[in-house]
Amino acid sequence: MADQQAPLTPAMFHVLLALADEDKHGYAILKEVSEQTNEEVQLSTGTLYGIIKRLLETGMIKEVRKPLAKNDDARRRYYRLTDAGRQIAIAEAKRMEKLLLRARTKRLIRTFGPA
């Protein structure tokens, strides 16, 4: 299944990455994607929920219920990366790693280091 889904769109990959470590609601996903990309990627809510719909339909994520924390909104929906979604995210990361290796081999880029 992982090979059938790759390559993902960059926005889809960012959403899967945001869910890799814990369940999150939509706003938390938007915030993490923005923070993790130094605000280079800022998804609109329409784009995010379109991606979430597609990821739900393909079984890469699922909606989960979480116990309400203090000050949490009961209307919030939380999403979790499924095992299939995790495998697809890993396959996509490996595909991109191979591309980076080729780019380094061709001397298009150097190794990453501190800015």
C-alpha positions as CSV (number, residue, x, y, z in Angstrom):
1,M,0.0,0.0,0.0
2,A,2.8,2.4,0.8
3,D,4.2,2.3,-2.7
4,Q,0.7,2.9,-4.2
5,Q,0.2,6.2,-2.3
6,A,3.7,7.8,-2.9
7,P,4.6,10.4,-3.8
8,L,2.4,12.4,-1.5
9,T,1.8,16.1,-2.1
10,P,4.1,18.2,0.1
11,A,1.1,19.5,2.1
12,M,-0.1,15.9,2.7
13,F,3.3,14.9,3.9
14,H,3.5,17.9,6.3
15,V,0.1,16.8,7.8
16,L,1.3,13.2,8.3
17,L,4.5,14.5,9.9
18,A,2.5,16.7,12.2
19,L,0.6,13.6,13.4
20,A,3.6,11.4,13.7
21,D,4.2,12.0,17.4
22,E,0.7,12.5,18.8
23,D,-3.0,13.0,18.0
24,K,-3.8,16.6,17.1
25,H,-6.8,18.6,16.2
26,G,-6.9,20.8,13.0
27,Y,-5.6,24.0,14.6
28,A,-2.7,22.2,16.2
29,I,-1.8,20.6,12.8
30,L,-1.9,24.1,11.2
31,K,0.3,25.5,13.9
32,E,2.8,22.7,13.9
33,V,3.2,22.8,10.1
34,S,3.8,26.5,10.2
35,E,6.3,26.2,13.1
36,Q,8.2,23.2,11.7
37,T,8.7,25.0,8.4
38,N,9.6,28.4,9.9
39,E,6.3,29.7,8.4
40,E,7.4,28.7,4.9
41,V,4.3,26.4,4.7
42,Q,1.1,27.9,5.9
43,L,-2.0,25.8,5.1
44,S,-5.3,27.4,4.9
45,T,-8.1,25.8,6.8
46,G,-9.8,24.8,3.6
47,T,-6.7,23.2,2.3
48,L,-6.1,21.4,5.6
49,Y,-9.6,20.0,5.8
50,G,-9.5,18.9,2.2
51,I,-6.3,17.0,3.0
52,I,-7.8,15.5,6.2
53,K,-10.8,14.3,4.2
54,R,-8.5,12.6,1.6
55,L,-6.3,11.1,4.3
56,L,-9.4,9.7,6.1
57,E,-10.7,8.3,2.9
58,T,-7.5,6.5,2.1
59,G,-7.0,5.2,5.7
60,M,-3.8,7.1,6.4
61,I,-5.4,8.8,9.4
62,K,-8.4,8.2,11.6
63,E,-10.5,10.4,13.8
64,V,-10.2,9.7,17.5
65,R,-12.0,10.8,20.6
66,K,-9.8,12.3,23.3
67,P,-10.8,13.0,26.9
68,L,-11.5,16.7,27.2
69,A,-8.7,18.6,28.8
70,K,-9.5,21.7,30.8
71,N,-10.4,24.5,28.5
72,D,-10.7,22.2,25.5
73,D,-13.5,22.7,23.0
74,A,-15.8,19.6,22.9
75,R,-16.4,20.3,19.2
76,R,-12.8,19.6,18.3
77,R,-12.0,16.6,16.3
78,Y,-8.7,14.8,16.8
79,Y,-6.8,12.8,14.2
80,R,-4.3,10.0,14.6
81,L,-1.8,8.6,12.1
82,T,-2.7,4.9,11.3
83,D,-0.1,2.2,10.8
84,A,-0.7,2.4,7.1
85,G,-0.3,6.2,7.2
86,R,2.9,5.8,9.1
87,Q,4.3,3.3,6.5
88,I,3.3,5.7,3.7
89,A,5.0,8.6,5.5
90,I,8.2,6.5,6.0
91,A,8.1,5.4,2.3
92,E,7.8,9.1,1.3
93,A,10.7,10.2,3.5
94,K,12.9,7.4,2.1
95,R,12.0,8.5,-1.5
96,M,12.9,12.1,-0.7
97,E,16.1,10.9,1.0
98,K,17.1,9.1,-2.2
99,L,16.4,12.3,-4.2
100,L,18.6,14.3,-1.8
101,L,21.4,11.8,-2.2
102,R,21.2,12.1,-6.0
103,A,21.3,15.9,-5.7
104,R,24.4,15.7,-3.5
105,T,26.0,13.2,-5.9
106,K,25.4,15.7,-8.7
107,R,26.8,18.5,-6.5
108,L,23.6,20.4,-6.7
109,I,23.5,20.8,-2.9
110,R,25.9,20.3,0.0
111,T,25.2,18.6,3.2
112,F,22.8,20.3,5.6
113,G,24.5,22.3,8.3
114,P,23.8,25.2,10.6
115,A,22.5,28.2,8.7
